[in-house]
């Protein structure tokens, strides 16, 4: 069941890649907008089919896990290097960042 929406999303992204990135110097004003609209429709339908099969609680858990993972990644790798504002809080930021990163990854994966 997941194969068909994945193929639709992959085909849509491939069409956009071929039209926009590979052939950016040879745009055809009549053909390109139609194909881009077709690709966006394929991506939209595929995304709808995938996300309609997932319960909303699971989807919300994965989104919260993604946000926590990004926040933890920021705290671990970016926060300690802004020394003029955060003098003395490097170790605390890394500690909380590692904890938030691990919790976010657990929520995202499981």
RONU-39151 format. One line per 4 residues: number of its first residue (from 1); for each residue x, y, z of N, C-alpha, C. Coordinates in steps of 0.2 Angstrom, whole numbers, plus 5000, padded with zeros to 4 digits. Each point is the difference from the previous one (the first is absolute). Example, Ala and Ser with C-alpha at 12.3 -4.5 7.8 and 13.67 -1.06 7.14 Angstrom:
BEGIN
1) 5066:4972:5039:4996:5006:5000:5004:5006:5000  4998:5005:4996:5004:5006:5001:4996:5005:5003
% end
This chain:
BEGIN
1) 5004:4994:5000:4996:5006:5000:5004:5006:5000  5006:5000:5003:5004:5006:5001:5005:5001:4993  5000:4995:4996:5004:5000:4994:4997:5005:4995  4994:5000:4999:4997:5004:4995:5001:5008:5001
5) 4998:5002:5007:5001:5007:5001:5007:5002:5000  5005:4995:5002:5007:5002:5000:5002:5001:4993  4998:4996:4995:5001:5000:4993:4998:5007:4997  4994:5002:5003:4997:5006:4997:5004:5006:5002
9) 5002:5000:5007:5004:5006:5002:5007:5000:4997  5003:4994:4999:5006:4999:4997:5000:5003:4993  4995:4998:4996:4999:5002:4993:4999:5007:5000  4996:5003:5004:4999:5007:5000:5007:5004:5002
13) 5003:4998:5005:5007:5003:5001:5005:4999:4994  5000:4994:4997:5004:4999:4994:4998:5005:4995  4994:5001:4998:4998:5004:4995:5002:5008:5001  4999:5002:5007:5002:5006:5001:5008:5001:5000
17) 5004:4995:5002:5007:5000:4999:5002:5001:4993  4997:4995:4996:5002:5001:4993:4998:5006:4997  4994:5003:5001:4998:5006:4997:5004:5006:5002  5001:5001:5007:5002:5006:5003:5008:5000:5000
21) 5003:4994:5002:5007:5001:5002:5004:4998:4994  4998:4994:4996:5004:4998:4995:4999:5004:4993  4994:5002:4999:4998:5004:4994:4999:5007:5001  5003:5003:5005:4998:5007:5002:5002:5005:4994
25) 5005:4999:4996:5001:5004:4994:4996:4999:4994  4996:4995:5000:4995:4999:4994:4993:4999:5002  4997:5006:5003:4993:5000:5002:4996:5001:4994  4995:4995:5000:4995:5001:4995:4993:5003:5004
29) 4998:5006:4998:4995:5003:5004:4993:4997:5000  4999:4996:4995:4994:4996:4999:5000:4993:5004  5006:4997:5000:5000:4993:5002:5002:5000:5008  5004:5004:5002:5003:5000:5007:4994:5001:5005
33) 4996:5005:4999:4995:5001:5006:4995:4994:5000  4998:4997:4995:4996:4995:5000:5003:4994:5004  5007:4999:4998:5003:4994:5003:5001:5001:5008  5002:5007:5002:5001:5001:5007:4993:4999:5003
37) 4995:5002:4997:4993:5000:5004:4999:4992:5000  5001:4996:4995:4999:4993:5001:5004:4997:5005  5007:5002:5001:5004:4998:5005:4997:5002:5007  4998:5006:5001:4997:5002:5006:4994:4996:5002
41) 4996:4998:4995:4994:4996:5001:5002:4993:5003  5005:4997:4996:5002:4994:5002:5003:5000:5007  5004:5005:5002:5003:5000:5007:4994:5001:5005  4995:5004:4998:4995:5002:5005:4995:4994:5001
45) 4999:4996:4995:4995:4994:5000:5004:4995:5004  5007:4999:4999:5004:4995:5003:5000:5001:5007  5001:5007:5002:5001:5002:5007:4993:4999:5004  4995:5001:4996:4993:4999:5004:4999:4993:5001
49) 5002:4996:4995:4998:4993:5001:5005:4997:5006  5006:5002:5000:5004:4998:5006:4998:5002:5007  4999:5007:5000:4998:5003:5006:4993:4998:5003  4995:4998:4995:4994:4998:5002:4999:4994:5003
53) 5005:4995:4999:5001:4994:5003:5003:5000:5007  5003:5005:5002:5003:5001:5006:4996:5003:5005  4999:4997:5006:4995:5003:5005:5003:5007:5002  4996:5005:5002:5003:5006:5001:5004:5001:5007
57) 4999:4995:5004:5004:5000:5006:5007:4998:4999  5001:4995:4995:5007:4998:4998:5003:5006:4996  4996:5003:4996:5003:5005:4996:5002:5006:5005  4996:5002:5005:5002:5005:5004:5006:4998:5004
61) 5001:4994:5002:5006:4998:5004:5006:5000:4996  5000:4998:4993:5005:5001:4996:5002:5007:4999  4995:5005:4999:5002:5007:4999:5003:5003:5006  4998:4998:5006:5003:5002:5006:5007:4998:5001
65) 5001:4993:4998:5007:4997:5000:5004:5004:4995  4998:5002:4995:5004:5003:4995:5002:5007:5002  4995:5004:5003:5002:5006:5003:5005:5000:5006  4999:4995:5004:5004:4999:5006:5007:4998:4998
69) 5001:4996:4994:5006:4998:4998:5004:5006:4997  4996:5004:4996:5003:5006:4997:5003:5005:5006  4995:5001:5005:5002:5004:5006:5006:4997:5003  5001:4994:5001:5005:4997:5004:5007:5000:4996
73) 4999:4999:4993:5006:5001:4995:5002:5007:5001  4996:5005:5000:5002:5007:5001:5004:5001:5006  4997:4998:5006:5003:5001:5006:5007:4996:5001  5001:4995:4997:5006:4996:5000:5005:5003:4996
77) 4999:5002:4993:5005:5002:4996:5000:5007:4998  4995:5004:5001:5000:5007:4998:5000:5005:5007  4997:4998:5005:4999:5004:5006:5007:5002:5003  5004:4995:5001:5007:5002:5004:5004:5005:4996
81) 4999:5001:4994:5005:5004:4996:4998:5007:5000  4994:5002:5003:4998:5007:5000:5002:5003:5007  5007:5001:5001:5003:5001:5006:4999:5007:5003  4998:5005:4996:5000:5006:5003:4993:5001:5003
85) 4995:4996:4999:4994:5000:5003:4999:4995:5006  5003:4995:4999:4999:4994:5005:5006:4998:5004  5003:5005:5002:5006:4999:5004:4999:4995:5006  5003:4995:5001:4999:4995:5006:4995:4995:4999
89) 4996:5000:4995:4994:4996:4999:5002:4994:4994  5006:5000:4998:5001:4995:4995:4999:4993:5002  5002:4998:5006:4999:4993:5002:4993:4998:5002  4996:5005:5003:4993:4999:5001:4996:5000:4993
93) 5002:5004:4995:4997:4999:4994:5001:4994:4997  5006:4997:5000:5002:4994:4997:4996:4994:5004  5000:5000:5006:4996:4995:5004:4993:5000:4999  4997:5006:5000:4993:5000:4998:4998:4998:4993
97) 5005:5002:4995:5000:4998:4993:5000:4993:4999  5005:4996:5004:5000:4993:4999:4994:4996:5002  4997:5003:5006:4994:4997:5003:4994:5001:4995  4999:5006:4998:4995:5001:4995:5001:4996:4993
101) 5006:5000:4998:5001:4996:4994:4999:4993:5000  5002:4997:5006:4998:4993:5001:4993:4999:5001  4996:5004:5003:4993:4999:5001:4996:5001:4993  5003:5005:4996:4997:5001:4994:5001:4994:4995
105) 5006:4998:5000:5002:4994:4996:4995:4994:5002  4999:4999:5006:4996:4994:5002:4993:5001:4998  4997:5006:5001:4994:5002:4997:4999:4999:4993  5005:5002:4996:5000:5000:4993:5001:4993:4997
109) 5004:4996:5003:5001:4993:4998:4995:4995:5002  4998:5000:5006:4995:4995:5003:4993:5003:5001
% end
